[in-house]
């Protein structure tokens, strides 16, 4: 006669291996190591005067301008436009005034905002009923997503992460008391602060709006009133303080190409997020039918849709998917919690031991599965940069070359056009020409390209800095260059009227050839 436990199938099918219990902890430790590795260099480079990307110089200029008693949206040349809301400029500008450097202030604020967002993700999972492990995993997972797939934005002078910190605060308020009127006002306040820091963070506000509509029409209408009043009040304050051109400039159009959704950055992001997205899909379907969880599932779905739509615009980057990183991290933590709940419910079922073992495997292996893309990217970084100090010393050496360029530019008289805006900023050149926005305004018909060409031909800008030397010869050679911010006619005019005089690293400087004629033509160009 067989023992009772064999009749129940326990010995026949066997217990789950002991090592399965340690897989979640191993996954968490690997994520912590990956995050630590990925964040070392971004932290070290905060103090270096080197551009991380184009936006850093742009944001530094306007943060400085916000505290110079100048209307942000009024006192502009025809070649610039402030297509961001003003809050980050005042925050970074104020702290930058205390620290003496808006660039570093913006970098520190951005890095701290990322930590706040990651903590907010953990807190969201905890408020939704996740276990402590699930909450910790989701926060580290979020940090690792940013480190692995958007490393440039970690510790970069850019308002996006600060805006996400505000919006995440709104989500936490909503999850705590979604039906409380006073709390809805707090939610609307946080979201409005986020939108007036970066205006394209619309996924969560839409998710909350849909969720409230499904919960209660009365609460939905009150939310709309609170939100509309706050947005209206912030708009009036902004127009009063920063200039009435706010609405026109923030709504500045840019070129859009639908094919970018399926190639380039859109395709890259699909490959990076496909594993965790597929893994969380069962929980996503489950959450849509649960009132407490629905807003997170809506947030994830909308963040993916908005991200893929926005990536089609000129000048967009992987930051269009930051909402997806955040919502996916919350979904990952809740998936682990859901699997554990199912396993607990099945614990009393002594008939289907195979199902219990499969649940054990799923619960134990899921943290590793969710982390696969991050860990693969980390290994790639380890192969490329296995020595942090060596990488940092290389950046220090590049900084010295960069500062030589700054010194050269500062010694040149008059205005300058910089394809690297931080270079002009550090050289204390006035911000008169924004290569990206000027190109967008020209392409969309808001700016007459002839004015720009006339300014170049007349030497109104005695110096033009490009990120690589121009090819000599035909316009076809110029069109084939890697200049992405400046138009072909612009580059041809530089080639025809400026001489190439200085190159350090990959940066090239072009000096106007007829300096003696500058004084007679300045009045002909409208600023």
ChimeraX attribute file (.defattr): number of C-alpha atoms within 10 A of each C-alpha:
attribute: neighborCount
match mode: 1-to-1
recipient: residues
	/A:1	4
	/A:2	6
	/A:3	8
	/A:4	10
	/A:5	11
	/A:6	12
	/A:7	12
	/A:8	14
	/A:9	16
	/A:10	16
	/A:11	13
	/A:12	11
	/A:13	13
	/A:14	12
	/A:15	14
	/A:16	15
	/A:17	10
	/A:18	8
	/A:19	8
	/A:20	16
	/A:21	15
	/A:22	11
	/A:23	18
	/A:24	20
	/A:25	16
	/A:26	16
	/A:27	22
	/A:28	21
	/A:29	14
	/A:30	16
	/A:31	26
	/A:32	17
	/A:33	16
	/A:34	27
	/A:35	23
	/A:36	15
	/A:37	20
	/A:38	24
	/A:39	20
	/A:40	14
	/A:41	19
	/A:42	21
	/A:43	15
	/A:44	15
	/A:45	19
	/A:46	21
	/A:47	13
	/A:48	16
	/A:49	19
	/A:50	20
	/A:51	19
	/A:52	19
	/A:53	16
	/A:54	16
	/A:55	17
	/A:56	24
	/A:57	26
	/A:58	20
	/A:59	25
	/A:60	27
	/A:61	23
	/A:62	23
	/A:63	29
	/A:64	22
	/A:65	18
	/A:66	23
	/A:67	18
	/A:68	11
	/A:69	10
	/A:70	16
	/A:71	20
	/A:72	26
	/A:73	25
	/A:74	16
	/A:75	15
	/A:76	17
	/A:77	13
	/A:78	18
	/A:79	22
	/A:80	20
	/A:81	24
	/A:82	23
	/A:83	18
	/A:84	24
	/A:85	24
	/A:86	23
	/A:87	22
	/A:88	26
	/A:89	27
	/A:90	17
	/A:91	21
	/A:92	31
	/A:93	28
	/A:94	19
	/A:95	18
	/A:96	21
	/A:97	15
	/A:98	11
	/A:99	12
	/A:100	12
	/A:101	17
	/A:102	27
	/A:103	30
	/A:104	24
	/A:105	26
	/A:106	29
	/A:107	25
	/A:108	20
	/A:109	22
	/A:110	25
	/A:111	23
	/A:112	17
	/A:113	22
	/A:114	23
	/A:115	18
	/A:116	20
	/A:117	25
	/A:118	26
	/A:119	20
	/A:120	24
	/A:121	32
	/A:122	26
	/A:123	21
	/A:124	29
	/A:125	29
	/A:126	21
	/A:127	14
	/A:128	19
	/A:129	16
	/A:130	24
	/A:131	18
	/A:132	15
	/A:133	17
	/A:134	25
	/A:135	29
	/A:136	20
	/A:137	28
	/A:138	34
	/A:139	27
	/A:140	24
	/A:141	31
	/A:142	29
	/A:143	28
	/A:144	29
	/A:145	28
	/A:146	24
	/A:147	24
	/A:148	24
	/A:149	21
	/A:150	15
	/A:151	16
	/A:152	15
	/A:153	23
	/A:154	26
	/A:155	27
	/A:156	28
	/A:157	29
	/A:158	27
	/A:159	28
	/A:160	24
	/A:161	28
	/A:162	26
	/A:163	27
	/A:164	26
	/A:165	25
	/A:166	22
	/A:167	29
	/A:168	27
	/A:169	21
	/A:170	26
	/A:171	25
	/A:172	20
	/A:173	20
	/A:174	21
	/A:175	20
	/A:176	14
	/A:177	13
	/A:178	20
	/A:179	16
	/A:180	13
	/A:181	14
	/A:182	10
	/A:183	17
	/A:184	23
	/A:185	20
	/A:186	18
	/A:187	28
	/A:188	27
	/A:189	20
	/A:190	22
	/A:191	28
	/A:192	26
	/A:193	23
	/A:194	29
	/A:195	23
	/A:196	20
	/A:197	26
	/A:198	24
	/A:199	17
	/A:200	16
	/A:201	24
	/A:202	18
	/A:203	21
	/A:204	23
	/A:205	21
	/A:206	16
	/A:207	21
	/A:208	24
	/A:209	17
	/A:210	16
	/A:211	22
	/A:212	22
	/A:213	15
	/A:214	13
	/A:215	14
	/A:216	12
	/A:217	11
	/A:218	11
	/A:219	19
	/A:220	20
	/A:221	14
	/A:222	16
	/A:223	21
	/A:224	15
	/A:225	14
	/A:226	19
	/A:227	21
	/A:228	14
	/A:229	14
	/A:230	18
	/A:231	19
	/A:232	13
	/A:233	12
	/A:234	16
	/A:235	17
	/A:236	15
	/A:237	13
	/A:238	22
	/A:239	18
	/A:240	12
	/A:241	16
	/A:242	20
	/A:243	17
	/A:244	18
	/A:245	18
	/A:246	24
	/A:247	17
	/A:248	13
	/A:249	17
	/A:250	17
	/A:251	13
	/A:252	16
	/A:253	17
	/A:254	16
	/A:255	13
	/A:256	14
	/A:257	12
	/A:258	13
	/A:259	11
	/A:260	18
	/A:261	18
	/A:262	14
	/A:263	13
	/A:264	12
	/A:265	17
	/A:266	22
	/A:267	13
	/A:268	13
	/A:269	16
	/A:270	16
	/A:271	11
	/A:272	18
	/A:273	19
	/A:274	12
	/A:275	15
	/A:276	21
	/A:277	18
	/A:278	12
	/A:279	16
	/A:280	21
	/A:281	15
	/A:282	12
	/A:283	20
	/A:284	24
	/A:285	12
	/A:286	14
	/A:287	21
	/A:288	16
	/A:289	11
	/A:290	11
	/A:291	12
	/A:292	15
	/A:293	20
	/A:294	20
	/A:295	25
	/A:296	27
	/A:297	25
	/A:298	21
	/A:299	27
	/A:300	25
	/A:301	18
	/A:302	21
	/A:303	27
	/A:304	21
	/A:305	14
	/A:306	19
	/A:307	26
	/A:308	23
	/A:309	17
	/A:310	23
	/A:311	25
	/A:312	23
	/A:313	17
	/A:314	16
	/A:315	15
	/A:316	12
	/A:317	15
	/A:318	19
	/A:319	19
	/A:320	22
	/A:321	20
	/A:322	21
	/A:323	24
	/A:324	23
	/A:325	23
	/A:326	28
	/A:327	27
	/A:328	29
	/A:329	30
	/A:330	31
	/A:331	29
	/A:332	31
	/A:333	30
	/A:334	28
	/A:335	26
	/A:336	26
	/A:337	24
	/A:338	21
	/A:339	18
	/A:340	20
	/A:341	14
	/A:342	13
	/A:343	19
	/A:344	13
	/A:345	11
	/A:346	15
	/A:347	12
	/A:348	10
	/A:349	11
	/A:350	14
	/A:351	12
	/A:352	15
	/A:353	20
	/A:354	16
	/A:355	14
	/A:356	22
	/A:357	17
	/A:358	13
	/A:359	19
	/A:360	19
	/A:361	16
	/A:362	17
	/A:363	24
	/A:364	23
	/A:365	18
	/A:366	21
	/A:367	26
	/A:368	20
	/A:369	15
	/A:370	24
	/A:371	21
	/A:372	18
	/A:373	20
	/A:374	25
	/A:375	22
	/A:376	14
	/A:377	18
	/A:378	22
	/A:379	14
	/A:380	13
	/A:381	15
	/A:382	15
	/A:383	10
	/A:384	10
	/A:385	14
	/A:386	13
	/A:387	10
	/A:388	14
	/A:389	13
	/A:390	11
	/A:391	15
	/A:392	17
	/A:393	11
	/A:394	11
	/A:395	18
	/A:396	16
	/A:397	11
	/A:398	17
	/A:399	16
	/A:400	14
	/A:401	15
	/A:402	19
	/A:403	16
	/A:404	13
	/A:405	24
	/A:406	18
	/A:407	14
	/A:408	13
	/A:409	25
	/A:410	19
	/A:411	10
	/A:412	14
	/A:413	11
	/A:414	15
	/A:415	21
	/A:416	25
	/A:417	24
	/A:418	25
	/A:419	24
	/A:420	21
	/A:421	26
	/A:422	25
	/A:423	24
	/A:424	24
	/A:425	21
	/A:426	19
	/A:427	19
	/A:428	14
	/A:429	19
	/A:430	13
	/A:431	22
	/A:432	17
	/A:433	23
	/A:434	23
	/A:435	20
	/A:436	21
	/A:437	22
	/A:438	23
	/A:439	23
	/A:440	23
	/A:441	21
	/A:442	18
	/A:443	16
	/A:444	14
	/A:445	10
	/A:446	14
	/A:447	17
	/A:448	15
	/A:449	18
	/A:450	12
	/A:451	14
	/A:452	22
	/A:453	17
	/A:454	15
	/A:455	18
	/A:456	22
	/A:457	20
	/A:458	22
	/A:459	25
	/A:460	23
	/A:461	21
	/A:462	23
	/A:463	24
	/A:464	22
	/A:465	24
	/A:466	21
	/A:467	18
	/A:468	17
	/A:469	20
	/A:470	21
	/A:471	16
	/A:472	11
	/A:473	11
	/A:474	10
	/A:475	15
	/A:476	11
	/A:477	13
	/A:478	20
	/A:479	17
	/A:480	11
	/A:481	15
	/A:482	12
	/A:483	17
	/A:484	14
	/A:485	19
	/A:486	18
	/A:487	19
	/A:488	18
	/A:489	16
	/A:490	15
	/A:491	20
	/A:492	22
	/A:493	15
	/A:494	21
	/A:495	20
	/A:496	14
	/A:497	16
	/A:498	21
	/A:499	16
	/A:500	17
	/A:501	9
	/A:502	15
	/A:503	16
	/A:504	13
	/A:505	11
	/A:506	9
	/A:507	17
	/A:508	19
	/A:509	24
	/A:510	23
	/A:511	21
	/A:512	22
	/A:513	16
	/A:514	14
	/A:515	12
	/A:516	9
	/A:517	12
	/A:518	15
	/A:519	11
	/A:520	9
	/A:521	14
	/A:522	15
	/A:523	9
	/A:524	11
	/A:525	12
	/A:526	9
	/A:527	12
